[in-house]
Amino acid sequence: LWRLVVFAETEEDHEKAWECLCTQFGDQRAILTYRYGTYMPVRAQWARCFIRKYRNFSIRVTSGTEASNNNIKSYLLNGMSHLYRLVEAIQGMLKDQEREFRQACAQDEVFTAREHVGRGSEYLGELPKMVSQKALSLITREHRKALKGIPSPANPWPDAIRPCDDDCTVSIELGVPCYHTIYRKLITATPLTKWDIHPRWHLREPVSEDVHRRILDPKIATNLRGRPKNNPQPLPASMVVGASSQTRSRQGLDSQPQSSQPERRGRSPGSRNKTTLAHFAGKASQSQSSLSSQGRTLPLGSGKTTGMRASGRRTQPSVRRQRSQWELSSDGETTL
């Protein structure tokens, strides 16, 4: 259920998944309260319905950074290395990663998946030789969605493709054309070009014969991906832990006639709306006050002047064990 909360596509589905989670695990109020107070105020940083509006190239986890830390440790001989040895290990790791990256790019240029060549892949144009296999897989996924609006022998009257609105965030998030763009390309029989793809997916940088490009200012490194740095935001009242169950029970009680509602034992109706944590806190304060009052009135036992039993009080016997003979005999002496 927590995965449904994290990967919900729309904010409405996100709120419904949270309500379902609270209903399913209503007996674990402490865990729900912790998640509500810790993670939900910053849900714009991790919820799918929010982060899909930012460019992340389908990278939504921090496992890559953790893997780099683990790789650095593998380059060190032991844990007693000095700082200069650490710098050398980092440089060696970066060189190896760069070499592996270039080899992977060269392999993508030479080898192409069967679904990206041949009949039915004319819409790709020259992209199989220019972009990576990951980008081709993302484009193929959008191409399947676009084919649902193209007439075919199996479906001569397909449903119309809905217009491209704010819910379509593929171009923003992944940097590849969405199925609306591919649908227009298919209708006009125009292949895709490398300018339709973000430069991050290109296998090689464009080489220009212009000699003046060599004296231009260097590229400015920009952070193209990552979590949005948002401040904690207030949550709607409908997502409060226990709010949905309380409203449902309140509506059920209101729908029943007053005469048909039986009298219940236990807590008063006014205490039903209190949260479990507040109820436990009140009980704890009452128990502490009662113990402190008993400690002032009970006399000291004979020969005992320190420790817990020095104050004359005994621990309350557990309901899961039988009382010892000493406890029974001491209770008999006090009653006499």
KOLLUMGU-980436 format. One record per residue: residue in three letters; x, y, z of N, C-alpha, C, O in turn. Coordinates in pm, whole numbers, padded with zeros to 5 digits, always signed. Layout:
N
ALAXYZXYZXYZXYZ ...
//
This chain:
336
LEU+00082-00121+00000+00000+00000+00000+00086+00127+00000+00049+00227-00060 TRP+00199+00121+00067+00287+00237+00068+00345+00264-00071+00370+00379-00107 ARG+00365+00157-00150+00411+00177-00288+00304+00250-00370+00338+00330-00457 LEU+00177+00223-00343+00072+00295-00413+00073+00442-00377+00044+00527-00462 VAL+00105+00473-00253+00113+00614-00212+00231+00683-00281+00219+00799-00322 VAL+00342+00613-00294+00463+00674-00352+00451+00690-00503+00489+00794-00557 PHE+00398+00588-00571+00401+00587-00718+00266+00622-00780+00243+00588-00896 ALA+00176+00687-00709+00050+00731-00768+00076+00837-00874+00157+00928-00854 GLU+00007+00826-00987+00031+00915-01099-00031+01053-01078+00024+01153-01123 THR-00143+01060-01010-00213+01186-00988-00223+01213-00838-00212+01122-00756 GLU-00244+01339-00807-00256+01377-00666-00382+01318-00603-00383+01285-00484 GLU-00487+01304-00681-00610+01244-00629-00588+01097-00592-00632+01052-00487 ASP-00520+01022-00680-00489+00882-00648-00394+00873-00530-00402+00779-00451 HIS-00305+00970-00516-00213+00973-00403-00289+00987-00271-00259+00917-00174 GLU-00385+01076-00266-00464+01095-00144-00553+00974-00116-00570+00936-00001 LYS-00609+00914-00220-00691+00795-00199-00607+00678-00146-00653+00603-00060 ALA-00486+00663-00199-00398+00556-00149-00360+00579-00004-00349+00483+00072 TRP-00338+00703+00036-00307+00733+00175-00425+00702+00267-00407+00647+00375 GLU-00546+00736+00225-00664+00704+00304-00682+00553+00317-00719+00504+00423 CYS-00656+00480+00207-00665+00334+00213-00561+00277+00307-00588+00181+00378 LEU-00440+00334+00308-00335+00289+00400-00376+00312+00545-00357+00225+00629 CYS-00432+00429+00573-00476+00458+00711-00590+00366+00753-00597+00326+00870 THR-00678+00331+00660-00788+00242+00694-00739+00099+00717-00788+00031+00808 GLN-00643+00054+00635-00594-00082+00646-00511-00103+00773-00519-00210+00834 PHE-00433-00004+00811-00347-00015+00929-00392+00083+01037-00310+00153+01097 GLY-00522+00088+01060-00573+00180+01162-00531+00145+01303-00530+00232+01390 ASP-00496+00016+01328-00453-00024+01462-00310+00015+01492-00268+00008+01608 GLN-00232+00056+01391-00092+00098+01411-00084+00250+01399-00019+00304+01309 ARG-00150+00316+01491-00162+00461+01484-00028+00531+01502-00007+00638+01444 ALA+00063+00476+01580+00192+00541+01603+00275+00549+01475+00337+00652+01447 ILE+00275+00440+01395+00351+00441+01270+00290+00538+01171+00362+00611+01103 LEU+00157+00540+01162+00091+00632+01071+00117+00777+01110+00137+00863+01023 THR+00116+00804+01240+00142+00940+01286+00285+00983+01254+00310+01098+01220 TYR+00380+00889+01266+00519+00921+01233+00534+00952+01084+00600+01049+01047 ARG+00474+00870+00997+00483+00896+00853+00412+01026+00817+00457+01100+00730 TYR+00301+01052+00882+00226+01174+00852+00305+01299+00891+00300+01399+00821 GLY+00377+01294+01002+00451+01411+01048+00589+01424+00989+00645+01534+00990 THR+00648+01313+00937+00786+01315+00887+00794+01321+00735+00866+01404+00680 TYR+00720+01236+00667+00733+01223+00521+00627+01302+00444+00657+01360+00340 MET+00506+01304+00493+00399+01365+00414+00415+01516+00396+00380+01564+00289 PRO+00467+01593+00493+00485+01737+00465+00582+01767+00351+00573+01873+00290 VAL+00675+01677+00322+00771+01697+00213+00743+01599+00100+00836+01555+00032 ARG+00618+01564+00078+00584+01466-00026+00615+01519-00165+00626+01440-00259 ALA+00630+01650-00182+00667+01704-00313+00807+01664-00355+00844+01683-00471 GLN+00888+01608-00263+01024+01566-00295+01032+01420-00337+01131+01381-00399 TRP+00931+01338-00305+00943+01196-00335+00818+01135-00398+00829+01028-00459 ALA+00702+01196-00389+00581+01138-00447+00585+01148-00599+00626+01250-00655 ARG+00544+01042-00665+00549+01035-00811+00464+01144-00877+00504+01200-00979 CYS+00349+01174-00819+00260+01272-00881+00319+01412-00879+00270+01500-00951 PHE+00422+01437-00798+00485+01569-00792+00617+01573-00867+00643+01668-00941 ILE+00701+01471-00852+00835+01476-00911+00831+01449-01061+00931+01474-01129 ARG+00721+01398-01114+00716+01375-01259+00705+01505-01337+00712+01504-01460 LYS+00689+01617-01269+00686+01747-01334+00826+01809-01343+00841+01920-01393 TYR+00927+01736-01296+01066+01782-01303+01146+01686-01392+01111+01569-01405 ARG+01251+01736-01452+01334+01653-01540+01428+01570-01455+01516+01623-01387 ASN+01409+01438-01457+01492+01348-01378+01547+01232-01460+01625+01152-01408 PHE+01508+01221-01591+01558+01115-01679+01537+00976-01619+01621+00888-01632 SER+01423+00958-01554+01381+00830-01491+01473+00788-01377+01472+00671-01338 ILE+01553+00878-01324+01638+00848-01208+01571+00912-01086+01574+01034-01070 ARG+01511+00830-01001+01434+00880-00888+01487+00832-00754+01421+00851-00652 VAL+01604+00769-00752+01660+00717-00628+01803+00768-00612+01861+00823-00706 THR+01857+00750-00495+01994+00793-00465+02090+00674-00455+02199+00685-00399 SER+02049+00559-00511+02134+00440-00502+02264+00458-00581+02365+00394-00549 GLY+02264+00546-00685+02387+00568-00759+02496+00629-00674+02613+00590-00686 THR+02460+00723-00588+02559+00782-00498+02608+00680-00397+02727+00676-00366 GLU+02517+00599-00344+02560+00495-00250+02652+00395-00317+02747+00347-00255 ALA+02626+00362-00443+02714+00270-00515+02853+00330-00535+02953+00258-00531 SER+02861+00462-00558+02991+00527-00573+03071+00519-00443+03192+00497-00445 ASN+03003+00538-00331+03074+00524-00202+03128+00383-00183+03238+00364-00132 ASN+03050+00285-00225+03096+00146-00212+03213+00118-00307+03306+00045-00272 ASN+03208+00176-00426+03318+00155-00521+03449+00217-00471+03557+00160-00490 ILE+03439+00332-00407+03561+00395-00354+03626+00305-00250+03749+00294-00245 LYS+03545+00240-00167+03601+00151-00065+03671+00032-00129+03769-00019-00074 SER+03621-00013-00244+03687-00126-00310+03822-00088-00369+03906-00175-00392 TYR+03846+00040-00394+03974+00086-00448+04077+00111-00337+04196+00125-00365 LEU+04033+00116-00214+04125+00136-00102+04172+00001-00050+04095-00095-00043 LEU+04300-00006-00013+04355-00132+00036+04304-00166+00175+04272-00281+00203 ASN+04297-00067+00260+04249-00090+00397+04186+00039+00448+04183+00140+00379 GLY+04137+00032+00567+04074+00148+00627+04169+00247+00691+04124+00344+00752 MET+04300+00225+00680+04401+00312+00743+04470+00400+00639+04577+00454+00666 SER+04410+00416+00521+04474+00498+00416+04464+00646+00451+04376+00687+00527 HIS+04555+00725+00396+04556+00869+00422+04476+00940+00313+04426+00877+00220 LEU+04464+01072+00325+04380+01150+00235+04434+01149+00092+04356+01144-00003 TYR+04564+01153+00076+04622+01151-00058+04590+01019-00129+04562+01017-00249 ARG+04593+00910-00055+04557+00780-00115+04409+00777-00154+04373+00714-00253 LEU+04324+00844-00077+04182+00850-00111+04160+00927-00241+04077+00888-00324 VAL+04233+01037-00259+04222+01114-00384+04266+01030-00503+04202+01034-00608 GLU+04374+00955-00488+04420+00868-00596+04317+00761-00627+04298+00726-00744 ALA+04250+00707-00524+04147+00605-00546+04027+00663-00622+03971+00597-00709 ILE+03989+00784-00587+03877+00848-00657+03911+00873-00803+03827+00852-00891 GLN+04034+00920-00829+04075+00943-00968+04078+00813-01048+04035+00811-01163 GLY+04128+00707-00989+04129+00579-01059+03988+00527-01085+03962+00470-01191 MET+03899+00546-00990+03760+00502-01010+03693+00580-01122+03620+00522-01203 LEU+03718+00711-01127+03657+00792-01232+03710+00754-01370+03634+00753-01467 LYS+03838+00723-01380+03893+00681-01509+03832+00550-01555+03799+00534-01673 ASP+03816+00456-01462+03754+00328-01499+03609+00346-01540+03564+00283-01636 GLN+03535+00430-01469+03395+00454-01505+03383+00522-01641+03293+00491-01719 GLU+03473+00615-01668+03470+00682-01799+03500+00584-01911+03437+00589-02017 ARG+03596+00494-01888+03629+00395-01990+03510+00300-02014+03479+00268-02128 GLU+03446+00256-01908+03329+00169-01924+03214+00242-01992+03139+00182-02069 PHE+03199+00371-01963+03092+00447-02028+03116+00460-02178+03022+00446-02256 ARG+03241+00486-02218+03271+00498-02360+03253+00363-02431+03208+00359-02545 GLN+03287+00256-02363+03268+00125-02424+03119+00094-02442+03079+00035-02543 ALA+03037+00133-02344+02893+00111-02356+02834+00194-02470+02746+00146-02542 CYS+02881+00318-02486+02833+00402-02596+02873+00344-02731+02793+00344-02825 ALA+02996+00295-02741+03040+00234-02867+02960+00108-02897+02929+00080-03012 GLN+02926+00032-02793+02846-00089-02814+02704-00054-02861+02648-00124-02945 ASP+02647+00055-02808+02514+00098-02853+02516+00145-02998+02417+00133-03069 GLU+02630+00199-03042+02640+00242-03182+02645+00124-03278+02592+00130-03389 VAL+02710+00016-03234+02729-00099-03323+02609-00194-03317+02556-00235-03420 PHE+02567-00227-03193+02459-00324-03176+02328-00249-03149+02324-00156-03069 THR+02222-00292-03217+02090-00232-03201+01989-00344-03181+01997-00449-03246 ALA+01894-00322-03092+01792-00423-03067+01707-00446-03192+01691-00358-03276 ARG+01653-00568-03202+01579-00606-03321+01452-00523-03337+01410-00495-03449 GLU+01390-00484-03226+01266-00408-03235+01289-00265-03283+01193-00195-03314 HIS+01415-00219-03289+01445-00082-03330+01497-00073-03473+01533+00035-03519 VAL+01500-00185-03542+01544-00186-03682+01443-00267-03762+01367-00347-03707 GLY+01442-00246-03892+01355-00324-03978+01218-00261-03996+01200-00140-03977 ARG+01123-00344-04034+00989-00297-04065+00918-00250-03937+00923-00317-03834 GLY+00853-00137-03948+00780-00081-03834+00861+00017-03753+00806+00080-03662 SER+00988+00033-03782+01073+00127-03708+01115+00246-03793+01211+00315-03761 GLU+01041+00270-03903+01076+00382-03989+01058+00516-03920+01122+00615-03958 TYR+00971+00521-03819+00948+00647-03749+01071+00692-03671+01082+00810-03638 LEU+01164+00601-03642+01284+00636-03566+01387+00709-03652+01470+00783-03598 GLY+01383+00691-03784+01481+00757-03869+01622+00707-03841+01648+00586-03845 GLU+01714+00799-03812+01853+00765-03782+01882+00761-03633+01998+00756-03592 LEU+01778+00762-03551+01800+00763-03407+01869+00638-03354+01948+00650-03260 PRO+01846+00517-03408+01917+00399-03353+02068+00410-03354+02134+00341-03276 LYS+02124+00496-03439+02269+00514-03443+02316+00638-03367+02436+00665-03359 MET+02222+00713-03312+02258+00840-03249+02227+00846-03100+02293+00919-03027 VAL+02128+00770-03055+02089+00778-02914+02108+00641-02851+02128+00541-02920 SER+02102+00638-02719+02129+00516-02644+02009+00422-02650+01899+00460-02689 GLN+02033+00297-02609+01927+00197-02608+01819+00231-02505+01702+00199-02526 LYS+01856+00294-02397+01758+00333-02297+01659+00434-02356+01539+00422-02334 ALA+01709+00532-02429+01620+00630-02492+01531+00564-02596+01414+00599-02607 LEU+01585+00470-02673+01504+00400-02772+01392+00319-02707+01282+00309-02760 SER+01421+00261-02591+01317+00186-02520+01206+00278-02472+01088+00243-02478 LEU+01243+00397-02423+01141+00493-02380+01057+00542-02498+00935+00559-02485 ILE+01122+00565-02613+01048+00610-02731+00955+00499-02781+00843+00526-02823 THR+01002+00375-02776+00918+00263-02820+00795+00248-02732+00686+00216-02781 ARG+00811+00271-02603+00695+00265-02513+00591+00371-02549+00471+00343-02546 GLU+00635+00493-02582+00542+00596-02624+00483+00566-02761+00370+00603-02790 HIS+00560+00499-02846+00511+00464-02980+00394+00366-02971+00299+00375-03049 ARG+00400+00273-02877+00289+00179-02859+00162+00252-02818+00053+00214-02861 LYS+00174+00355-02737+00056+00433-02700+00000+00510-02820-00121+00523-02835 ALA+00089+00560-02906+00043+00636-03022-00026+00546-03124-00115+00592-03195 LEU+00014+00419-03132-00047+00328-03228-00194+00299-03197-00269+00255-03285 LYS-00236+00325-03073-00376+00300-03038-00470+00396-03110-00589+00368-03121 GLY-00419+00509-03158-00502+00604-03230-00489+00594-03381-00553+00671-03453 ILE-00408+00500-03432-00389+00482-03576-00483+00370-03625-00484+00262-03567 PRO-00560+00394-03729-00647+00286-03782-00564+00168-03833-00459+00186-03894 SER-00614+00048-03806-00546-00075-03845-00653-00177-03885-00770-00156-03855 PRO-00615-00286-03953-00715-00388-03988-00787-00446-03867-00905-00480-03875 ALA-00716-00459-03755-00781-00511-03636-00870-00408-03569-00969-00444-03504 ASN-00838-00281-03583-00916-00174-03520-00931-00060-03621-00855+00037-03615 PRO-01028-00070-03714-01040+00035-03816-01094+00167-03763-01073+00271-03827 TRP-01160+00167-03650-01216+00291-03592-01162+00307-03450-01236+00282-03354 PRO-01038+00346-03435-00981+00357-03299-01034+00480-03227-01091+00572-03287 ASP-01013+00478-03096-01052+00594-03015-00957+00710-03043-00839+00692-03073 ALA-01012+00829-03032-00932+00948-03059-00828+00969-02948-00854+00943-02831 ILE-00711+01015-02988-00607+01046-02890-00644+01175-02819-00677+01276-02881 ARG-00638+01169-02687-00672+01288-02610-00565+01396-02629-00449+01364-02657 PRO-00602+01522-02615-00502+01629-02638-00392+01628-02534-00409+01577-02424 CYS-00280+01683-02571-00164+01692-02482-00187+01805-02382-00188+01922-02420 ASP-00206+01770-02255-00234+01868-02151-00126+01860-02044-00018+01806-02067 ASP-00157+01916-01928-00058+01920-01820-00030+01783-01761+00074+01764-01698 ASP-00120+01685-01781-00096+01551-01729+00011+01477-01808+00068+01380-01757 CYS+00039+01519-01929+00143+01456-02011+00277+01522-01979+00306+01632-02026 THR+00358+01455-01900+00486+01512-01855+00605+01429-01902+00714+01439-01845 VAL+00587+01349-02006+00697+01263-02053+00810+01348-02110+00927+01323-02081 SER+00777+01448-02190+00882+01533-02249+00956+01612-02143+01076+01635-02156 ILE+00884+01653-02038+00949+01730-01932+01036+01641-01846+01148+01679-01811 GLU+00986+01524-01811+01055+01437-01717+01169+01358-01780+01277+01349-01723 LEU+01146+01301-01898+01241+01209-01959+01323+01271-02071+01430+01220-02104 GLY+01276+01379-02132+01350+01440-02242+01335+01367-02373+01420+01380-02461 VAL+01226+01289-02389+01197+01220-02514+01058+01263-02560+00978+01307-02476 PRO+01025+01253-02689+00892+01295-02734+00782+01207-02677+00798+01086-02666 CYS+00671+01269-02640+00556+01195-02587+00479+01131-02703+00511+01153-02820 TYR+00378+01051-02667+00305+00981-02772+00220+01076-02856+00180+01039-02967 HIS+00190+01196-02807+00119+01293-02890+00208+01340-03007+00161+01351-03120 THR+00334+01366-02976+00427+01407-03082+00450+01295-03182+00454+01318-03303 ILE+00466+01172-03131+00487+01058-03220+00363+01033-03305+00374+00995-03422 TYR+00245+01056-03248+00121+01038-03325+00114+01136-03443+00074+01099-03553 ARG+00154+01260-03418+00155+01358-03528+00259+01323-03633+00238+01344-03752 LYS+00373+01268-03587+00477+01226-03683+00428+01109-03769+00457+01103-03888 LEU+00354+01016-03707+00304+00901-03782+00200+00942-03885+00195+00886-03995 ILE+00117+01039-03851+00014+01083-03945+00076+01150-04067+00033+01129-04180 THR+00178+01231-04043+00244+01302-04153+00358+01223-04216+00423+01272-04308 ALA+00384+01100-04167+00492+01014-04220+00627+01084-04214+00706+01079-04308 THR+00651+01150-04098+00777+01222-04078+00857+01150-03970+00805+01129-03861 PRO+00982+01112-03996+01060+01043-03892+01109+01140-03785+01115+01261-03806 LEU+01143+01084-03673+01199+01164-03564+01344+01201-03595+01413+01130-03667 THR+01387+01311-03540+01525+01357-03557+01592+01365-03421+01527+01356-03317 LYS+01722+01383-03424+01796+01391-03298+01763+01519-03222+01787+01527-03101 TRP+01707+01618-03291+01671+01741-03220+01545+01723-03137+01514+01808-03054 ASP+01471+01614-03158+01354+01583-03076+01393+01516-02945+01308+01499-02857 ILE+01519+01477-02931+01567+01405-02814+01660+01496-02736+01736+01574-02794 HIS+01656+01487-02605+01745+01568-02522+01890+01525-02544+01917+01406-02560 PRO+01985+01620-02546+02126+01584-02570+02183+01483-02471+02285+01421-02500 ARG+02120+01465-02356+02171+01367-02261+02167+01225-02319+02251+01143-02283 TRP+02072+01196-02405+02058+01063-02461+02145+01041-02585+02151+00930-02637 HIS+02213+01146-02634+02297+01130-02752+02422+01050-02718+02481+01066-02611 LEU+02461+00965-02810+02580+00884-02787+02708+00966-02799+02804+00942-02726 ARG+02709+01062-02888+02827+01147-02907+02782+01292-02921+02672+01319-02969 GLU+02867+01382-02878+02836+01524-02892+02849+01565-03038+02933+01511-03110 PRO+02768+01660-03083+02778+01703-03224+02912+01768-03253+02959+01854-03178 VAL+02974+01725-03361+03104+01777-03402+03082+01882-03511+03023+01853-03615 SER+03128+02002-03486+03111+02110-03582+03248+02146-03641+03350+02142-03573 GLU+03246+02182-03770+03369+02223-03837+03399+02371-03818+03497+02422-03873 ASP+03315+02439-03741+03337+02582-03718+03455+02599-03624+03451+02552-03511 VAL+03561+02667-03670+03681+02684-03587+03657+02782-03473+03729+02780-03373 HIS+03556+02868-03487+03530+02965-03382+03470+02901-03256+03470+02962-03149 ARG+03418+02778-03269+03364+02710-03152+03474+02676-03052+03445+02655-02934 ARG+03598+02669-03097+03707+02633-03008+03743+02746-02913+03804+02721-02809 ILE+03708+02870-02945+03743+02983-02860+03622+03039-02787+03631+03143-02721 LEU+03509+02969-02798+03391+03015-02725+03404+02980-02578+03489+02901-02538 ASP+03317+03040-02497+03318+03011-02355+03284+02864-02331+03204+02807-02405 PRO+03343+02804-02230+03313+02663-02204+03169+02645-02155+03102+02741-02116 LYS+03125+02521-02158+02990+02491-02111+02978+02514-01960+03070+02487-01884 ILE+02863+02564-01921+02836+02586-01779+02762+02463-01727+02657+02427-01780 ALA+02817+02401-01625+02755+02282-01568+02628+02322-01495+02629+02410-01409 THR+02519+02258-01531+02390+02285-01467+02336+02155-01410+02359+02048-01465 ASN+02265+02166-01300+02203+02051-01237+02072+02021-01308+01972+02090-01287 LEU+02074+01918-01394+01957+01887-01476+01862+01789-01411+01753+01767-01463 ARG+01897+01731-01301+01809+01634-01237+01827+01644-01086+01916+01714-01036 GLY+01743+01575-01016+01748+01576-00871+01613+01610-00812+01522+01654-00883 ARG+01601+01590-00682+01475+01617-00615+01455+01767-00601+01551+01841-00578 PRO+01333+01812-00614+01307+01955-00590+01321+01987-00443+01274+01913-00357 LYS+01386+02098-00413+01407+02139-00274+01289+02222-00229+01286+02344-00246 ASN+01192+02155-00172+01072+02221-00126+01071+02226+00026+01130+02142+00093 ASN+01003+02327+00078+00982+02337+00221+00861+02252+00261+00776+02224+00177 PRO+00852+02212+00387+00733+02138+00431+00606+02218+00405+00597+02336+00437 GLN+00509+02151+00345+00384+02215+00308+00271+02160+00393+00274+02043+00432 PRO+00172+02242+00421+00057+02193+00499-00023+02092+00419-00037+02105+00297 LEU-00075+01993+00487-00153+01888+00424-00302+01916+00437-00343+01982+00533 PRO-00382+01869+00344-00527+01889+00356-00584+01815+00476-00526+01716+00523 ALA-00697+01863+00524-00758+01803+00643-00804+01661+00619-00814+01583+00713 SER-00832+01625+00494-00880+01489+00465-00771+01384+00480-00802+01266+00488 MET-00641+01425+00485-00532+01329+00496-00483+01311+00638-00385+01239+00660 VAL-00547+01375+00735-00507+01359+00874-00532+01216+00917-00633+01157+00878 VAL-00441+01159+00996-00454+01021+01039-00580+01007+01123-00597+01076+01223 GLY-00667+00916+01083-00790+00891+01157-00904+00982+01119-01014+00965+01172 ALA-00882+01078+01029-00990+01170+00994-01098+01100+00914-01217+01122+00936 SER-01056+01013+00819-01155+00945+00736-01240+00848+00815-01361+00840+00795 SER-01175+00772+00908-01252+00677+00987-01347+00747+01082-01458+00700+01106 GLN-01304+00861+01138-01391+00935+01229-01511+00992+01156-01622+00989+01209 THR-01490+01043+01035-01603+01099+00960-01701+00990+00920-01822+01011+00921 ARG-01648+00871+00884-01738+00764+00847-01820+00717+00966-01940+00695+00953 SER-01755+00700+01082-01830+00658+01201-01930+00763+01242-02040+00731+01286 ARG-01891+00892+01227-01984+00999+01265-02104+01001+01172-02216+01025+01216 GLN-02081+00977+01042-02193+00973+00949-02282+00854+00975-02404+00863+00960 GLY-02222+00740+01014-02303+00624+01044-02390+00645+01167-02505+00601+01171 LEU-02333+00713+01268-02412+00740+01388-02524+00838+01360-02633+00825+01414 ASP-02497+00937+01274-02600+01035+01243-02712+00975+01160-02827+01017+01172 SER-02679+00877+01076-02782+00817+00991-02877+00729+01070-02992+00713+01029 GLN-02832+00671+01183-02920+00588+01263-03013+00674+01346-02973+00781+01390 PRO-03139+00628+01369-03230+00704+01456-03183+00699+01600-03112+00607+01641 GLN-03223+00799+01676-03177+00808+01814-03232+00695+01898-03165+00646+01989 SER-03357+00651+01868-03418+00546+01949-03354+00409+01927-03351+00326+02017 SER-03300+00387+01804-03242+00257+01772-03098+00242+01817-03043+00132+01812 GLN-03034+00351+01861-02895+00344+01905-02888+00286+02046-02937+00349+02139 PRO-02830+00168+02063-02821+00110+02198-02717+00182+02283-02622+00241+02232 GLU-02739+00175+02413-02642+00235+02505-02519+00147+02514-02529+00026+02532 ARG-02405+00210+02502-02279+00137+02507-02205+00166+02636-02211+00275+02693 ARG-02135+00061+02680-02052+00078+02798-01915+00127+02756-01878+00123+02639 GLY-01840+00174+02853-01703+00219+02826-01694+00369+02826-01750+00436+02913 ARG-01620+00422+02726-01594+00565+02724-01719+00643+02688-01810+00593+02622 SER-01719+00763+02731-01831+00852+02699-01822+00895+02553-01714+00888+02494 PRO-01935+00939+02492-01929+00980+02351-01834+01095+02326-01780+01106+02215 GLY-01810+01180+02423-01722+01293+02401-01577+01254+02388-01498+01328+02330 SER-01540+01135+02443-01400+01092+02437-01369+01009+02315-01254+00969+02297 ARG-01467+00982+02230-01440+00901+02111-01356+00975+02008-01284+00913+01930 ASN-01366+01105+02006-01293+01183+01906-01148+01207+01941-01072+01259+01860 LYS-01108+01170+02063-00970+01191+02103-00881+01088+02035-00923+00974+02015 THR-00762+01126+02002-00667+01034+01939-00613+00937+02043-00619+00961+02164 THR-00560+00826+01991-00508+00724+02081-00386+00774+02156-00369+00742+02274 LEU-00301+00852+02090-00181+00903+02157-00218+00996+02272-00158+00989+02379 ALA-00316+01082+02250-00358+01172+02358-00419+01093+02472-00401+01127+02589 HIS-00492+00986+02439-00554+00904+02543-00447+00836+02627-00455+00834+02750 PHE-00344+00779+02559-00234+00716+02634-00155+00817+02717-00113+00787+02828 ALA-00137+00938+02662-00064+01040+02738-00139+01078+02865-00079+01098+02970 GLY-00272+01089+02855-00351+01120+02974-00343+01009+03077-00333+01036+03197 LYS-00347+00884+03031-00336+00773+03125-00200+00772+03193-00190+00746+03313 ALA-00094+00801+03115+00040+00800+03174+00055+00909+03279+00114+00884+03384 SER+00001+01029+03254+00010+01135+03353-00070+01101+03478-00027+01132+03589 GLN-00186+01036+03460-00264+00996+03576-00193+00891+03659-00194+00896+03782 SER-00129+00794+03589-00058+00690+03663+00062+00747+03738+00091+00706+03850 GLN+00133+00843+03676+00247+00905+03744+00203+00983+03866+00268+00979+03970 SER+00093+01055+03855+00044+01131+03970-00002+01040+04082+00019+01069+04199 SER-00065+00926+04044-00110+00834+04147+00008+00768+04218+00006+00748+04339 LEU+00113+00734+04138+00231+00674+04202+00301+00773+04295+00347+00735+04403 SER+00308+00898+04252+00373+00997+04338+00294+01018+04468+00353+01035+04574 SER+00162+01016+04459+00081+01033+04581+00093+00912+04673+00098+00928+04795 GLN+00098+00790+04614+00117+00671+04696+00253+00670+04762+00267+00625+04876 GLY+00355+00719+04692+00489+00720+04750+00498+00811+04871+00580+00787+04959 ARG+00416+00915+04879+00421+01004+04995+00347+00945+05115+00377+00982+05228 THR+00251+00855+05093+00170+00807+05204+00217+00673+05257+00194+00644+05374 LEU+00281+00587+05174+00320+00455+05220+00438+00465+05315+00528+00546+05291 PRO+00441+00385+05423+00555+00387+05517+00670+00305+05463+00653+00224+05371 LEU+00787+00327+05520+00905+00251+05481+00901+00113+05545+00850+00097+05656 GLY+00955+00013+05473+00964-00121+05527+01079-00132+05626+01168-00047+05630 SER+01074-00237+05706+01177-00255+05809+01306-00302+05745+01307-00397+05666 GLY+01415-00235+05780+01547-00274+05732+01574-00235+05589+01675-00278+05533 LYS+01489-00153+05526+01509-00114+05388+01507+00037+05381+01406+00100+05414 THR+01617+00095+05339+01629+00241+05340+01664+00297+05205+01659+00419+05188 THR+01699+00214+05106+01739+00265+04974+01671+00181+04868+01616+00075+04896 GLY+01678+00232+04744+01625+00158+04630+01476+00177+04614+01413+00254+04686 MET+01421+00104+04517+01279+00113+04487+01195+00062+04601+01092+00121+04635 ARG+01238-00050+04662+01160-00106+04772+01183-00033+04903+01116-00062+05002 ALA+01278+00061+04906+01301+00135+05030+01185+00226+05061+01161+00257+05178 SER+01112+00271+04959+01000+00360+04985+00878+00286+05035+00775+00349+05064 GLY+00886+00155+05045+00774+00080+05097+00676+00036+04991+00579-00032+05024 ARG+00697+00072+04865+00604+00033+04760+00658-00090+04688+00779-00106+04674 ARG+00569-00174+04642+00605-00294+04566+00553-00278+04424+00455-00208+04399 THR+00621-00346+04333+00573-00341+04194+00441-00414+04184+00417-00512+04254 GLN+00357-00365+04096+00226-00426+04080+00241-00564+04018+00309-00577+03916 PRO+00181-00667+04076+00196-00802+04022+00137-00812+03882+00032-00754+03853 SER+00206-00886+03797+00160-00901+03661+00040-00994+03655+00027-01086+03736 VAL-00045-00971+03559-00163-01056+03545-00128-01189+03480-00210-01280+03478 ARG-00006-01201+03427+00033-01323+03357+00112-01419+03447+00156-01523+03398 ARG+00132-01389+03573+00206-01479+03662+00132-01492+03794+00053-01405+03831 GLN+00159-01596+03862+00101-01617+03994+00185-01548+04100+00307-01542+04089 ARG+00120-01498+04200+00190-01428+04307+00266-01527+04394+00220-01639+04417 SER+00383-01484+04443+00467-01570+04525+00412-01579+04667+00324-01503+04708 GLN+00468-01676+04743+00424-01694+04881+00460-01575+04967+00388-01541+05061 TRP+00574-01511+04935+00614-01394+05013+00513-01281+04996+00477-01212+05092 GLU+00465-01261+04868+00367-01157+04845+00235-01189+04913+00170-01100+04967 LEU+00195-01317+04910+00071-01355+04976+00079-01341+05127-00015-01295+05192 SER+00197-01382+05184+00212-01371+05330+00218-01226+05375+00163-01189+05479 SER+00287-01141+05295+00297-01000+05333+00161-00933+05325+00130-00846+05407 ASP+00079-00972+05226-00055-00915+05217-00141-00960+05334-00224-00884+05383 GLY-00120-01089+05380-00196-01136+05495-00160-01060+05622-00247-01030+05704 GLU-00030-01029+05639+00012-00955+05759-00045-00814+05759-00083-00762+05864 THR-00051-00750+05640-00103-00614+05638-00252-00611+05669-00300-00517+05732 THR-00326-00715+05623-00469-00717+05652-00496-00740+05799-00591-00685+05855 LEU-00411-00825+05866-00428-00845+06010-00396-00718+06087-00406-00717+06210 
//
